[in-house]
Amino acid sequence: MNRFLIVIHISLVLISCNSTSKNTNNSVFRYNSSTGITSLDPAFARTQENIRAVNQIFNGLVQLDTALQIAPCIAKSWSISTDGKAYTFQLRNDVLFHNHALFNGVKRKVKASDFVYSFNRIIDSKIASDGAWIFNGLVDEKHPFTAINDSTLTIQLNKPFVPFLGMLTMAYCFVVPQEAVTHFGADFGKNPIGTGPFKFANWKEGIRLNLVKNETYFESSTINKIPKLDAISISFIQSKQSDLLEFMQGKLDVFTGLESSFKDEILTANGSLKEKYKANFELSTAPFLNTEYLAFNVEDKTSIVNNTQFRKAISLAIDREAMVKYLRNNVGKPANGGFTPVGLPGHVNFTTQAYSQTQALAIIKELNIKQKQPLVLTTTKDYLDLCILVQKNLADVGISVKVDVIPSSLLKQQKSAGDLAFFRSSWIADYPDAENYMACFYSENKAPNGPNYTRLQSAKFDKLYERVIAESTAINRKYLFEQMENILLEEQPFVLLFYDESLWLKAKSIQNFQVNALNYLDLRQVEK
């Protein structure tokens, strides 16, 4: 009944949109953050929602272009020492922090010392930044960051790490002015001052966050004025249904995150926008560096998932094609390859069959495992439909599964502590390098110290990982990634489900709207 009412409401709203007068303030871009924003401080830019907003306000040394290649930003050029451990950056001299009373009317330029401060702040234990892992154990302990002069910065690593430049594109590494952080203290995240295309205006928590155009943005030129928008307004509607209705009414310019309760109203079975919406809206679907999977705790000796062959049987029993077709309306790609998703050079395709209930049944019969109680699969409500399909697939081969739905915060806590034997998970790339995915299985990253939630320990895998982080040749890296993926295929610490895609609805009045494969918004060129 609820779903029926939602569908009727959406249809009525669409009709009413055609008669609604055009909004006269066309230079304000409006989107919703359903899960909320906790901080605008780059040091705490952990969630996608935080990152999307922080990306509008701040900049770093380098950035990603539309092809996810490293491009200049505040650093106009850089060089790497022959031993791969020293990085030297030459900074632009025309980058200004946003105007603020703290600067006493002076145009505050970004200097190399600002990056030294910002990076040291990230690894300061008193700050407790979520991004400390970027530098901890990797940079030189005594002199990690040095300002040679106002426009020259060096970063010294204690070992070669080829993905390092990609890591510097992350929001954690954006530059902040020391005087502002000192002045606002813990409230800097509510009063951000950066260098980005938009600057902070006001924020009523739980209601709306407003950003306004930065008139002195350094990437702007007489030929290409950036940004083209006058402002960004972010609302915090928690209900996705209400979020969608606001979009349909023309009160928001974009919408993302279709849920199972109403996706069939918007999308056709093959994932395209239904005809009745095409007059007013456009659908953008793009690769998203996100691997969705089910994880096993391979250290759990009390669970039947401790048996590698049993884990393989579970993987073979799951119909990924049906999952993507019927539960996702063909949004996403069935995961028939390695853990690294489609779109990265380290992605591996396997010739072995990913789905075969016949093979799964044969393994179960050979193992002769008698379940004393159902295997518990832990998930959150947003992925319940996927897990119910898994439950059914496994029942077809004689494996009894109970689906346990818990809050996402509790799932995160329990998988980190090693309390769960079998649970739903995903990995969204922090930066576009297959190493970021392989780090999820490196022994030294075993949770809670890192993202190895499966608790896999493989000396052979670890040696290959340590080689790939120092290898700069593309063909050699590809070979190493293939070897690591083959070890993961053999060990089976997970069941891959699908490689995700991002899906955005936008009003037809919005031009030059871009979302990259990390699902981040680039609003610099957007026009309305």
MARTORVO-914545 format. One record per residue (C-alpha): x negated, y negated, z negated; residue in one letter. Coordinates in steps of 0.25 Angstrom, whole numbers, plus 5000, padded with zeros to 4 digits. Each point is the difference from the previous one (the first is absolute). Layout:
N
XYZA/...
END
This chain:
528
500050005000M/498949904996N/499350035014R/501349985007F/500249864993L/498649965004I/500250045014V/501349925001I/499449884993H/498850005010I/500950005012S/500849894995L/498849914996V/499450035014L/501349945006I/500049884991S/498649975004C/500449975014N/500849884995S/499149954989T/499449875004S/498550005002K/499149974988N/499449865003T/498750034992N/499450095010N/498649994995S/500250074987V/499750155001F/500850094990R/499850144996Y/500350084988N/499150084990S/500950104994S/499050064990T/499549864996G/498749934999I/499250014987T/498949915003S/499449915011L/498650014994D/499150085010P/499450084989A/501450074998F/500450025014A/500350144999R/501450025005T/500449985014Q/501049894996E/498849924992N/499150025012I/501049945010R/500249884992A/498549984996V/499650025015N/500749875003Q/499349924989I/498650055000F/498850045010N/498850084998G/498650015007L/500650095011V/501450045005Q/500650115009L/500449965015D/501350065006T/499250135004A/499550024985L/498649965004Q/499149914991I/500149855004A/499449884994P/500849914990C/499349914990I/498750075004A/499749965014K/498950115002S/499350114992W/498850095001S/499750144993I/498650044996S/499350125006T/500250084988D/501549975000G/500049944986K/499949855001A/501149925007Y/499849855003T/501149915004F/500049865006Q/501249924996L/500749905008R/499949864994N/501449955003D/500850094991V/500849924989L/500750054988F/501549954999H/500149854995N/500350004985H/499949904989A/498950084994L/499049965011F/500249854996N/500349965015G/498850075005V/500150095012K/499550134994R/499150085009K/499850154999V/498550034997K/499350134998A/500049984985S/501550015001D/499950145005F/499050044990V/500949954989Y/501250075006S/499350145002F/499449994986N/501449984995R/500550125007I/499050094992I/500149934987D/500650104990S/500749894993K/500849965012I/500450155002A/500249985015S/500750115008D/498949985011G/498850034991A/499850135007W/499649935013I/498649964993F/499850084988N/499050115003G/499749945013L/499349874998V/498749974994D/500249994985E/499049894997K/500249905013H/501250055007P/500449865006F/499149885003T/500349875006A/498749965008I/500649875002N/501449945002D/500250075013S/499250134999T/500450124991L/499450134998T/500650134994I/499050114996Q/500550144999L/499350114993N/500250105011K/500549995015P/501550005001F/500449985015V/501549974997P/499649884991F/500449895010L/501350065001G/500250004985M/499749855000L/501249975008T/500950054988M/500849894993A/499150034987Y/498849945007C/500749865003F/499349884995V/500649924988V/499549864994P/499450024986Q/500549874995E/501450045003A/499950144993V/499349934988T/501149904999H/501250105002F/499450124994G/500950125000A/501149915007D/499149985012F/500950115007G/501249914998K/499249885005N/499150045011P/499149915008I/499450065012G/499549975014T/501150075008G/501049955011P/501149984989F/499849944986K/500850024987F/501349914998A/500850064989N/500550144994W/501250034992K/499750144996E/501150105005G/500649905008I/499149945011R/498649965003L/499749895010N/498749975008L/499849885008V/499149975012K/498549974998N/499849885009E/498450024999T/499950155003Y/498750025006F/500450105011E/500949895006S/499649935013S/500649895009T/500250115010I/500750104990N/500649944988K/500050104988I/500950024993P/501249975009K/501050014989L/500349904990D/500350094988A/500250144995I/501150044991S/500050144993I/501250054992S/500150114990F/501250085003I/499850144994Q/501250075007S/499650045015K/501450005004Q/500249864995S/498649965007D/500650065013L/501349924998L/499249874998E/499250035013F/501350035008M/500649874995Q/498849925005G/499549964986K/498750085003L/499250015012D/499450144999V/500450134993F/499250134997T/500250134993G/501250075005L/500650104990E/500750135003S/501349944995S/500149915012F/498950035010K/501050075009D/500949875001E/498849935005I/499250105008L/500350105011T/499650154998A/498749975007N/499649884992G/500449885009S/500949894996L/501550025003K/500649935011E/501049914992K/498849934993Y/499149975012K/500749875003A/499549944987N/498850084995F/498850075005E/499350134994L/498550014999S/499450134997T/498550024999A/499050104994P/499849994985F/498750064994L/500850074990N/500050164998T/501250064993E/499750134993Y/500250094988L/498950024991A/499550124992F/499249994987N/499050115003V/499550004986E/501350044994D/499750154996K/501350024994T/500849975014S/500150095012I/499549895008V/498650034995N/500050115011N/499549955013T/500850095009Q/501349974993F/499749855003R/499850045014K/501350085000A/500749874995I/499449925011S/500450095011L/501450014995A/500449855002I/500649955013D/499449875002R/500649985013E/501450014994A/499649914989M/499649895009V/501250025010K/501150014990Y/499649934988L/499149895006R/500849985013N/498650035007N/499349884993V/498650064997G/499250125006K/500150144994P/498650034994A/499450115008N/498649954998G/499149964989G/500249914988F/499549885007T/501249945008P/500149975015V/499449875004G/498750024993L/498750055007P/499950114989G/501350065003H/499950155004V/501050095007N/500150144997F/500350125010T/500650084988T/501550014999Q/500549914989A/501450064999Y/500350155000S/500950064990Q/499650145005T/498649974996Q/500449944987A/500950134997L/498850095003A/499149934990I/501150004989I/500250155003K/498550034999E/499849924988L/501150074993N/500249884990I/501250014992K/500549864995Q/500550004985K/500549865002Q/500249905011P/498849925005L/500349864996V/499849895011L/499949864994T/500549885008T/500749874999T/501449975004K/499649935013D/499450135005Y/501150104995L/500550035014D/498650045005L/499850094987C/501450075002I/499650045014L/498750054994V/500850084990Q/500950065010K/498850045010N/499350074988L/501350074996A/500050065014D/498750074997V/500350044986G/499449894992I/500849944989S/499949854998V/500649904990K/499949855005V/499849914988D/500349855002V/499349904991I/499649855001P/498949975008S/499249944989S/500150134992L/499650085013L/498749915001K/499750024986Q/500250154999Q/499350035013K/498849924996S/500050084986A/500050135008G/501450044993D/500750045014L/499750125008A/500849965012F/500449865004F/500349915011R/499049895004S/499549925011S/498749925003W/500049875007I/498749955005A/499349894992D/499149975012Y/500050075014P/498950114998D/500250154999A/499149994989E/501149944992N/500850135002Y/498950094997M/499749934987A/501350064995C/499350134999F/498649974995Y/499750064987S/499549884993E/501349935003N/500850104992K/501249934993A/500149924992P/498649955004N/500549995015G/501050045010P/499750155000N/501350044994Y/499950155005T/498750014992R/499350085011L/498650034998Q/499250045011S/498549995001A/500050025015K/501049895002F/499349904990D/498750025008K/500749975013L/500749884994Y/498649944995E/499550025014R/501149935007V/500049874991I/498549985004A/500250045015E/500249885010S/500150085013T/501450025004A/499850145007I/499350054988N/501149944990R/501150075009K/499250134998Y/499949994985L/501549964999F/500450135008E/499150084990Q/500749944988M/501450025006E/499750155003N/499650014985I/501349944996L/500850095009L/499350124994E/500249954985E/501449955003Q/500149904988P/501249945006F/501250025010V/500049895011L/501449955004L/499949895010F/499149885004Y/500949884997D/500449885009E/500449864996S/501449965004L/500449855000W/501349935005L/499949865003K/500949895005A/499849975015K/499749854996S/498650054994I/498950005010Q/498550054999N/500450094988F/498850104997Q/499950114990V/498750085000N/499750154998A/499949974985L/501449945000N/499549864997Y/500749885005L/499249905008D/500849875001L/499049915005R/500550005014Q/501550024997V/501049905006E/501549984997K/
END
